[in-house]
């Protein structure tokens, strides 16, 4: 950009450009003043400034009003497009209509939140926003904040205690633990004592892989007791199959086991602290109408 262009651009402001746009349309100072709700002298002052900035008279007296110069004619369409683009950019965001939307949303979830958050809302979401797509990606808490900041992820579902800092959040529900085994399990026909509970063979979910201690073991250790953990797996989905086909039992989140005919839920003989499930998102998406609709829809159903 040349030095002259820089100087001219710095002298321009939006009011001058709007006046020039109407002047080039009307070719008349009086009608321009009426359209802009300005006085005629004010429009004349604007025109004088514009002539100085562009180094061109822009509009010359003619037999039927004013006629544009060649420079003015060259400016007319680019200026109109530029002002229309600016108006579009600063206009309030249009209301989100899910029935017409074609968004692709990306959410980070564990297999637990897939089953307890996403599965319950999926059919309704497809009906409400049939043109949208949903991509579920693996939840990596250490990387979610960066992914959200870069727009790679829209939402994540995680426990409050381990949620990444610096993100917007909303409580979805509070979860508690229950003892779960197969229907007909011979040891789950009556309420267990703590000793009987510890004698059962347990399966646990270890998200990091291979661990044999969880929240239940901490609660037992506080009482000077320990249970028998026979199997450790990384995903809840496999645990459900294990429980249905063996005599192993598990302390599971209640929402995970509540809608199945093949498993039996009983109250455990000790209190294990539960957790709060949160919906997380980045500030960059907080006011986006589509993003806000998705958050409200999920929270409303869950």
TORLUMMI-277514 format. One record per residue (C-alpha): residue in three letters; residue number from 1; y, x, z. Coordinates in nm, 4 decimals. Each point is the difference from the previous one (the first is absolute). Example, Ala and Ser with C-alpha at 12.3 -4.5 7.8 and 13.67 -1.06 7.14 Angstrom:
<nodes>
  residuo  num        py        px        pz
      ALA    1   -0.4500    1.2300    0.7800
      SER    2    0.3440    0.1370   -0.0660
</nodes>
This chain:
<nodes>
  residuo  num        py        px        pz
      UNK    1    0.0000    0.0000    0.0000
      UNK    2    0.3371    0.1408   -0.0986
      UNK    3    0.2846    0.0510    0.2443
      UNK    4    0.2061   -0.2785   -0.1617
      UNK    5   -0.2876   -0.2518    0.0365
      UNK    6   -0.0437    0.0863    0.3671
      UNK    7    0.3701   -0.0543    0.0697
      UNK    8    0.0021   -0.3338   -0.1857
      UNK    9   -0.3102   -0.1255    0.1807
      UNK   10    0.1494    0.0816    0.3375
      UNK   11    0.3143   -0.1966   -0.0831
      UNK   12   -0.1975   -0.3112   -0.0915
      UNK   13   -0.0994   -0.2635    0.2519
      UNK   14   -0.1937   -0.3237   -0.0296
      UNK   15    0.3113   -0.2171   -0.0103
      UNK   16    0.1344    0.1899   -0.3010
      UNK   17   -0.3310   -0.0262   -0.1815
      UNK   18   -0.0225   -0.3736    0.0645
      UNK   19    0.3544   -0.0466   -0.1274
      UNK   20   -0.0791    0.2014   -0.3116
      UNK   21   -0.3139   -0.2062   -0.0626
      UNK   22    0.1941   -0.3293    0.0095
      UNK   23    0.2899    0.1439   -0.1992
      UNK   24   -0.2359    0.1057   -0.2775
      UNK   25   -0.1479   -0.3493    0.0020
      UNK   26    0.3245   -0.1984    0.0113
      UNK   27    0.2438    0.2421   -0.1733
      UNK   28    0.2661   -0.1773    0.2045
      UNK   29    0.1644    0.1063    0.3269
      UNK   30    0.0780   -0.3534    0.1178
      UNK   31   -0.3528   -0.1359   -0.0504
      UNK   32   -0.1449    0.3148    0.1587
      UNK   33    0.2183   -0.0540    0.3071
      UNK   34   -0.1214   -0.3603    0.0249
      UNK   35   -0.3680    0.0949   -0.0236
      UNK   36    0.0334    0.2749    0.2599
      UNK   37    0.2266   -0.2032    0.2285
      UNK   38    0.2651    0.2702   -0.0197
      UNK   39    0.3679   -0.0114   -0.0830
      UNK   40    0.1049    0.0937   -0.3531
      UNK   41    0.1989    0.3047    0.1255
      UNK   42   -0.3130    0.1246    0.1806
      UNK   43   -0.2028   -0.0152   -0.3211
      UNK   44    0.2803    0.1801   -0.1843
      UNK   45   -0.0080    0.2762    0.2640
      UNK   46   -0.3780    0.0280   -0.0421
      UNK   47    0.0375    0.0243   -0.3774
      UNK   48    0.2593    0.2758    0.0367
      UNK   49   -0.2374    0.1993    0.2238
      UNK   50   -0.2882   -0.0516   -0.2429
      UNK   51    0.2103    0.1241   -0.2913
      UNK   52    0.0867    0.3125    0.1951
      UNK   53   -0.3589    0.0653    0.1020
      UNK   54   -0.1473   -0.0462   -0.3473
      UNK   55    0.2948    0.1555   -0.1831
      UNK   56    0.0024   -0.2986   -0.2336
      UNK   57    0.2089   -0.3207   -0.0200
      UNK   58   -0.3234   -0.2030   -0.0029
      UNK   59    0.1806   -0.3250   -0.0917
      UNK   60    0.2894   -0.0243   -0.2450
      UNK   61    0.2376   -0.2915   -0.0728
      UNK   62   -0.1138   -0.2108   -0.2952
      UNK   63    0.0961   -0.3155   -0.1862
      UNK   64   -0.2394   -0.2110    0.2134
      UNK   65    0.0091    0.1740    0.3329
      UNK   66   -0.1325    0.3509    0.0607
      UNK   67   -0.2518    0.1847   -0.2124
      UNK   68   -0.2353    0.2733    0.1274
      UNK   69    0.0178    0.3561   -0.1218
      UNK   70   -0.3033    0.1796   -0.1381
      UNK   71   -0.0473    0.1638    0.3432
      UNK   72    0.0066   -0.3408    0.1681
      UNK   73   -0.2558   -0.1414   -0.2433
      UNK   74   -0.2299    0.2951    0.0738
      UNK   75    0.0319   -0.0650    0.3731
      UNK   76   -0.0644   -0.3726   -0.0028
      UNK   77   -0.3807   -0.0280   -0.0167
      UNK   78   -0.0857    0.3069    0.2137
      UNK   79    0.2446   -0.1185    0.2661
      UNK   80   -0.1466   -0.3527   -0.0018
      UNK   81   -0.3535    0.1340    0.0386
      UNK   82    0.1057    0.2353    0.2785
      UNK   83    0.1711   -0.2777    0.1971
      UNK   84   -0.2981   -0.2317   -0.0470
      UNK   85   -0.2346    0.2720    0.1247
      UNK   86    0.2212    0.0610    0.3024
      UNK   87    0.0170   -0.3714    0.0764
      UNK   88   -0.3776   -0.0233   -0.0206
      UNK   89   -0.0424    0.3034    0.2254
      UNK   90    0.2188   -0.1320    0.2806
      UNK   91   -0.1019   -0.3656   -0.0214
      UNK   92   -0.2059   -0.1357    0.2907
      UNK   93   -0.3742    0.0299   -0.0508
      UNK   94   -0.1502   -0.3092   -0.1578
      UNK   95   -0.2231   -0.2134    0.2250
      UNK   96   -0.3651    0.0975   -0.0263
      UNK   97   -0.2216   -0.2557   -0.1712
      UNK   98   -0.3661    0.0860    0.0704
      UNK   99   -0.1235   -0.2423   -0.2658
      UNK  100    0.1763    0.2039   -0.2714
      UNK  101   -0.0377    0.3483    0.1495
      UNK  102   -0.1970    0.2797   -0.1637
      UNK  103    0.0274    0.2574    0.2787
      UNK  104   -0.2670    0.2547    0.0879
      UNK  105   -0.0094    0.0493    0.3757
      UNK  106   -0.1676    0.3004    0.1581
      UNK  107   -0.1175   -0.0211    0.3597
      UNK  108   -0.1745    0.2564    0.2191
      UNK  109   -0.2802   -0.1360    0.2149
      UNK  110   -0.3142    0.0952    0.1872
      UNK  111   -0.3150   -0.2014   -0.0542
      UNK  112    0.0806   -0.1810    0.3267
      UNK  113    0.3430   -0.1158   -0.1194
      UNK  114   -0.1458   -0.0848   -0.3409
      UNK  115   -0.2288   -0.2512    0.1689
      UNK  116    0.2333   -0.1312    0.2713
      UNK  117    0.3367    0.0015   -0.1826
      UNK  118   -0.0488    0.0089   -0.3763
      UNK  119   -0.3147   -0.2080   -0.0438
      UNK  120    0.1420   -0.3048    0.1846
      UNK  121    0.3132   -0.0040   -0.2191
      UNK  122   -0.1503    0.0976   -0.3345
      UNK  123   -0.0898   -0.3411   -0.1434
      UNK  124    0.3334   -0.1500    0.1023
      UNK  125    0.1867    0.2979   -0.1394
      UNK  126   -0.1750   -0.0385   -0.3358
      UNK  127    0.0962   -0.3679   -0.0096
      UNK  128    0.3622    0.0546    0.1043
      UNK  129    0.0645    0.3030   -0.2222
      UNK  130   -0.2607   -0.0086   -0.2790
      UNK  131    0.1755    0.2552   -0.2216
      UNK  132    0.0107    0.2726    0.2648
      UNK  133   -0.2484    0.2765    0.0682
      UNK  134   -0.1056    0.1564    0.3303
      UNK  135   -0.1191    0.3599    0.0291
      UNK  136   -0.1651    0.0923    0.3298
      UNK  137   -0.0096    0.3722    0.0703
      UNK  138   -0.1516    0.2011    0.2814
      UNK  139    0.2129    0.0145    0.3120
      UNK  140    0.1014    0.3572    0.0859
      UNK  141    0.2427   -0.0304    0.2951
      UNK  142    0.1244    0.3573   -0.0277
      UNK  143    0.1067   -0.0570   -0.3614
      UNK  144    0.1162   -0.3600    0.0032
      UNK  145    0.3627    0.0667    0.1014
      UNK  146    0.0440    0.2332   -0.2973
      UNK  147   -0.1751   -0.2367   -0.2403
      UNK  148    0.2149   -0.2916    0.1165
      UNK  149    0.3220    0.2020   -0.0301
      UNK  150   -0.0924    0.0929   -0.3574
      UNK  151   -0.0881   -0.3576   -0.0939
      UNK  152   -0.3695    0.0745   -0.0477
      UNK  153   -0.1046   -0.2497    0.2687
      UNK  154    0.1579   -0.3349    0.0887
      UNK  155   -0.1768   -0.0894    0.3239
      UNK  156   -0.2480    0.1417    0.2474
      UNK  157   -0.1977   -0.1542    0.2844
      UNK  158   -0.0607    0.2101    0.3083
      UNK  159   -0.0167   -0.0124    0.3769
      UNK  160    0.3258    0.0266    0.1894
      UNK  161   -0.1057    0.3053    0.2028
      UNK  162   -0.0726    0.2165   -0.3040
      UNK  163    0.2593   -0.1349   -0.2431
      UNK  164    0.2181    0.2619   -0.1754
      UNK  165    0.3516    0.0243    0.1431
      UNK  166    0.3129   -0.1043   -0.1874
      UNK  167   -0.1421   -0.3060   -0.1759
      UNK  168    0.0818   -0.3679    0.0191
      UNK  169   -0.2749   -0.1999    0.1701
      UNK  170   -0.1133   -0.3501    0.0905
      UNK  171   -0.2687   -0.1052    0.2435
      UNK  172   -0.2785   -0.1939   -0.1726
      UNK  173   -0.2373   -0.0625    0.2900
      UNK  174   -0.1463    0.1409    0.3204
      UNK  175   -0.3665    0.0934   -0.0172
      UNK  176   -0.2659    0.0196    0.2719
      UNK  177   -0.3536    0.1413    0.0128
      UNK  178   -0.3215   -0.2021    0.0328
      UNK  179   -0.3674    0.0948    0.0122
      UNK  180   -0.1837   -0.0818   -0.3241
      UNK  181   -0.3654    0.0048   -0.1026
      UNK  182   -0.2309   -0.1897   -0.2326
      UNK  183   -0.0848   -0.3660    0.0525
      UNK  184   -0.3198   -0.0125    0.2036
      UNK  185    0.0567    0.3405    0.1592
      UNK  186   -0.2369   -0.0005    0.3017
      UNK  187    0.2512    0.1706    0.2312
      UNK  188    0.2976   -0.2229   -0.0789
      UNK  189   -0.1376   -0.3344    0.1152
      UNK  190    0.1814    0.0164    0.3343
      UNK  191    0.3017    0.1727    0.1460
      UNK  192   -0.0647    0.3691    0.0500
      UNK  193    0.0576    0.2136    0.3031
      UNK  194    0.1869    0.3245   -0.0546
      UNK  195   -0.3236    0.1974    0.0406
      UNK  196   -0.1757   -0.2169   -0.2619
      UNK  197    0.2967    0.0450   -0.2323
      UNK  198   -0.0213    0.3775    0.0296
      UNK  199   -0.3746   -0.0052   -0.0649
      UNK  200    0.0395   -0.1651   -0.3407
      UNK  201    0.0137    0.2152   -0.3119
      UNK  202    0.3512   -0.0122   -0.1439
      UNK  203    0.1567    0.0736   -0.3382
      UNK  204    0.3664    0.1007   -0.0155
      UNK  205    0.2588    0.0418   -0.2717
      UNK  206    0.1472    0.3483   -0.0135
      UNK  207    0.2764    0.0012   -0.2657
      UNK  208    0.0194    0.3790    0.0095
      UNK  209   -0.3761    0.0203   -0.0472
      UNK  210   -0.2822    0.0959    0.2324
      UNK  211    0.1594   -0.0812    0.3354
      UNK  212   -0.2056   -0.1529    0.2817
      UNK  213    0.2790   -0.1008    0.2370
      UNK  214    0.2459   -0.2885   -0.0304
      UNK  215    0.2112   -0.2308    0.2179
      UNK  216   -0.3128   -0.1516    0.1601
      UNK  217   -0.1212    0.3423    0.1121
      UNK  218    0.3370    0.0717    0.1636
      UNK  219   -0.0215   -0.3284    0.1905
      UNK  220   -0.3538    0.0815    0.1125
      UNK  221    0.0924    0.3546    0.1001
      UNK  222    0.2674   -0.1425    0.2303
      UNK  223   -0.2865   -0.1762    0.1838
      UNK  224   -0.2189    0.3103    0.0001
      UNK  225   -0.2381   -0.1419   -0.2600
      UNK  226   -0.1036    0.0672   -0.3592
      UNK  227   -0.1758   -0.1952   -0.2733
      UNK  228   -0.2584    0.0995   -0.2633
      UNK  229    0.1681    0.0503   -0.3382
      UNK  230   -0.2745    0.0330   -0.2589
      UNK  231    0.2030   -0.0226   -0.3217
      UNK  232    0.3499    0.0991   -0.1128
      UNK  233    0.1374   -0.1199   -0.3339
      UNK  234    0.3435    0.0231   -0.1657
      UNK  235    0.0367   -0.3646   -0.1153
      UNK  236   -0.0244   -0.3450    0.1557
      UNK  237   -0.1682   -0.1505   -0.3065
      UNK  238   -0.3133    0.2088    0.0560
      UNK  239   -0.0031   -0.0876    0.3702
      UNK  240   -0.0265   -0.3706   -0.0845
      UNK  241   -0.3119    0.0633   -0.2083
      UNK  242   -0.1495    0.2267    0.2667
      UNK  243    0.0468   -0.2657    0.2677
      UNK  244   -0.1521   -0.2740   -0.2158
      UNK  245   -0.3124    0.2051   -0.0757
      UNK  246   -0.0717    0.1946    0.3205
      UNK  247    0.0120   -0.0410    0.3763
      UNK  248    0.3015    0.2261    0.0300
      UNK  249    0.3131   -0.1574    0.1481
      UNK  250    0.3673    0.0817   -0.0317
      UNK  251    0.3311   -0.0580    0.1703
      UNK  252    0.2016   -0.1431   -0.2884
      UNK  253    0.3430   -0.1536   -0.0490
      UNK  254   -0.0464   -0.3760    0.0479
      UNK  255    0.1593   -0.0973   -0.3319
      UNK  256   -0.2480    0.2123   -0.1887
      UNK  257   -0.3090   -0.1795    0.1278
      UNK  258    0.1157   -0.3567    0.0489
      UNK  259   -0.0912   -0.1579   -0.3345
      UNK  260   -0.3613    0.0940   -0.0536
      UNK  261   -0.3258   -0.1885    0.0663
      UNK  262   -0.2181    0.3091    0.0268
      UNK  263    0.1746    0.1584    0.2983
      UNK  264    0.0292   -0.1075    0.3624
      UNK  265    0.3148    0.0621    0.2013
      UNK  266   -0.0138    0.0332    0.3798
      UNK  267    0.2511    0.1115    0.2574
      UNK  268   -0.0525    0.3568    0.1131
      UNK  269   -0.0404    0.0715    0.3738
      UNK  270    0.3090    0.2249   -0.0015
      UNK  271    0.3554   -0.0253   -0.1196
      UNK  272    0.0835    0.2276   -0.2951
      UNK  273    0.3708    0.0241   -0.0912
      UNK  274    0.0767   -0.1609   -0.3347
      UNK  275    0.2775    0.0823   -0.2437
      UNK  276    0.2767   -0.1541   -0.2096
      UNK  277   -0.0281   -0.0112   -0.3769
      UNK  278    0.3283    0.0700   -0.1766
      UNK  279    0.1302   -0.0438   -0.3542
      UNK  280    0.2072    0.3049   -0.1011
      UNK  281    0.2498    0.0642   -0.2797
      UNK  282    0.2887    0.2300   -0.0902
      UNK  283    0.3699   -0.0774    0.0316
      UNK  284    0.0414    0.0430   -0.3767
      UNK  285   -0.1963   -0.3221   -0.0572
      UNK  286    0.1228   -0.1981    0.2984
      UNK  287    0.2545   -0.2191   -0.1854
      UNK  288   -0.1824   -0.0349   -0.3309
      UNK  289   -0.0626   -0.3744   -0.0599
      UNK  290   -0.3513    0.0506   -0.1386
      UNK  291   -0.0987    0.2327    0.2819
      UNK  292    0.1449   -0.2365    0.2594
      UNK  293   -0.1978   -0.2906   -0.1492
      UNK  294   -0.3266    0.1962    0.0169
      UNK  295    0.0601    0.0978    0.3629
      UNK  296    0.0829   -0.3551    0.1033
      UNK  297   -0.3003   -0.1389   -0.1874
      UNK  298   -0.2453    0.2380    0.1653
      UNK  299    0.1492   -0.0423    0.3467
      UNK  300    0.0026   -0.3784   -0.0364
      UNK  301   -0.3697   -0.0234   -0.0837
      UNK  302   -0.1326    0.2721    0.2284
</nodes>
